Amino acid sequence: MKPVAIEIRALHPDDFAAANALWDFMKGIVLREDDNPESFSRFLARNPDCCYAAWLSNDLLVGAIMAGHDGRRGYLYHLAVDPGYRRQGIGRKLVEKSVSALRAQGISKFHVFVKRRNIAAATFWKNLGWELRKDIQLHSCSGS
Ligand SMILES: CC(C)(COP(=O)(O)OP(=O)(O)OC[C@H]1O[C@@H](n2cnc3c(N)ncnc32)[C@H](O)[C@@H]1OP(=O)(O)O)[C@@H](O)C(=O)NCCC(=O)NCCS
């Protein structure tokens, strides 16, 4: 298959609807109530130039990633590529863009949360050279 011409651009608050349409119902992506335009804009403002989308023909979003840092570690979220455009290096490019932006902001270590049953994503991260940590438990709290 001939590779398609893709442009990678930093996500803008106006891209929420297009990005959310990609993420919505996508296996491997878990959307929460805080996936809304306000928190999307806030995240982009806190993490300038760290979040990207892959655009086809300027108006069709076929991939996206959100990334940010807390001053110490970088975290990647919501990496997704439209099923019709996978295995063409778009996911890899999105990760490279985010990681390089985070590195430029002084961050040298990065983490991504992956559902245990998401075998394809696990293979993707492994093949990008990311280490699967078996020594860490994730403890979460969303209550008051
Ligand atoms: C994971 C995902 C983003 C990968 O996007 P992609 O654009 O297809 O990835 P790339 O083409 O850059 O793949 C890079 C390498 O990862 C590996 N890889 C990617 N998808 C794979 C799969 N389904 N099975 C096995 N290996 C895979 C391959 O080694 C690939 O290189 P190759 O094609 O030269 O062999 C995409 O499958 C996706 O959107 N999945 C659903 C959402 C999701 O699970 N997101 C991850 C959340 S952590």
PDBQT file of the ligand as one rigid body, heavy atoms in Angstrom, charges set to zero:
ROOT
HETATM    1  C1  LIG A 201      -1.318   1.359  19.149  1.00  0.00    +0.000 C 
HETATM    2  C2  LIG A 201      -1.556   2.240  17.905  1.00  0.00    +0.000 C 
HETATM    3  C3  LIG A 201      -1.594   3.692  18.313  1.00  0.00    +0.000 C 
HETATM    4  C4  LIG A 201      -0.400   2.027  16.936  1.00  0.00    +0.000 C 
HETATM    5  O1  LIG A 201      -0.525   2.960  15.862  1.00  0.00    +0.000 OA
HETATM    6  P1  LIG A 201       0.163   2.689  14.444  1.00  0.00    +0.000 P 
HETATM    7  O2  LIG A 201       0.177   3.961  13.695  1.00  0.00    +0.000 OA
HETATM    8  O3  LIG A 201      -0.472   1.534  13.796  1.00  0.00    +0.000 OA
HETATM    9  O4  LIG A 201       1.640   2.294  14.876  1.00  0.00    +0.000 OA
HETATM   10  P2  LIG A 201       2.978   2.300  13.964  1.00  0.00    +0.000 P 
HETATM   11  O5  LIG A 201       2.607   2.079  12.542  1.00  0.00    +0.000 OA
HETATM   12  O6  LIG A 201       3.760   3.521  14.256  1.00  0.00    +0.000 OA
HETATM   13  O7  LIG A 201       3.704   1.023  14.533  1.00  0.00    +0.000 OA
HETATM   14  C5  LIG A 201       5.048   1.046  14.985  1.00  0.00    +0.000 C 
HETATM   15  C6  LIG A 201       5.445  -0.379  15.306  1.00  0.00    +0.000 C 
HETATM   16  O8  LIG A 201       4.690  -0.866  16.420  1.00  0.00    +0.000 OA
HETATM   17  C7  LIG A 201       4.371  -2.255  16.224  1.00  0.00    +0.000 C 
HETATM   18  N1  LIG A 201       2.904  -2.422  16.120  1.00  0.00    +0.000 N 
HETATM   19  C8  LIG A 201       1.983  -1.463  15.898  1.00  0.00    +0.000 A 
HETATM   20  N2  LIG A 201       0.737  -1.999  15.923  1.00  0.00    +0.000 NA
HETATM   21  C9  LIG A 201       0.888  -3.320  16.139  1.00  0.00    +0.000 A 
HETATM   22  C10 LIG A 201      -0.023  -4.397  16.254  1.00  0.00    +0.000 A 
HETATM   23  N3  LIG A 201      -1.358  -4.227  16.138  1.00  0.00    +0.000 N 
HETATM   24  N4  LIG A 201       0.486  -5.639  16.483  1.00  0.00    +0.000 NA
HETATM   25  C11 LIG A 201       1.824  -5.830  16.579  1.00  0.00    +0.000 A 
HETATM   26  N5  LIG A 201       2.740  -4.834  16.472  1.00  0.00    +0.000 NA
HETATM   27  C12 LIG A 201       2.274  -3.595  16.272  1.00  0.00    +0.000 A 
HETATM   28  C13 LIG A 201       5.081  -2.667  14.947  1.00  0.00    +0.000 C 
HETATM   29  O9  LIG A 201       6.391  -3.115  15.277  1.00  0.00    +0.000 OA
HETATM   30  C14 LIG A 201       5.163  -1.365  14.197  1.00  0.00    +0.000 C 
HETATM   31  O10 LIG A 201       6.210  -1.325  13.259  1.00  0.00    +0.000 OA
HETATM   32  P3  LIG A 201       6.041  -2.113  11.838  1.00  0.00    +0.000 P 
HETATM   33  O11 LIG A 201       4.694  -1.745  11.294  1.00  0.00    +0.000 OA
HETATM   34  O12 LIG A 201       7.186  -1.574  11.043  1.00  0.00    +0.000 OA
HETATM   35  O13 LIG A 201       6.156  -3.562  12.158  1.00  0.00    +0.000 OA
HETATM   36  C15 LIG A 201      -2.877   1.837  17.199  1.00  0.00    +0.000 C 
HETATM   37  O14 LIG A 201      -2.894   0.439  17.014  1.00  0.00    +0.000 OA
HETATM   38  C16 LIG A 201      -4.145   2.234  17.926  1.00  0.00    +0.000 C 
HETATM   39  O15 LIG A 201      -4.655   3.343  17.760  1.00  0.00    +0.000 OA
HETATM   40  N6  LIG A 201      -4.694   1.324  18.774  1.00  0.00    +0.000 N 
HETATM   41  C17 LIG A 201      -5.975   1.592  19.469  1.00  0.00    +0.000 C 
HETATM   42  C18 LIG A 201      -5.808   2.604  20.577  1.00  0.00    +0.000 C 
HETATM   43  C19 LIG A 201      -4.822   2.123  21.597  1.00  0.00    +0.000 C 
HETATM   44  O16 LIG A 201      -4.831   0.984  22.030  1.00  0.00    +0.000 OA
HETATM   45  N7  LIG A 201      -3.928   3.043  21.990  1.00  0.00    +0.000 N 
HETATM   46  C20 LIG A 201      -2.853   2.755  22.898  1.00  0.00    +0.000 C 
HETATM   47  C21 LIG A 201      -3.138   3.346  24.189  1.00  0.00    +0.000 C 
HETATM   48  S1  LIG A 201      -1.705   3.144  25.236  1.00  0.00    +0.000 SA
ENDROOT
TORSDOF 0
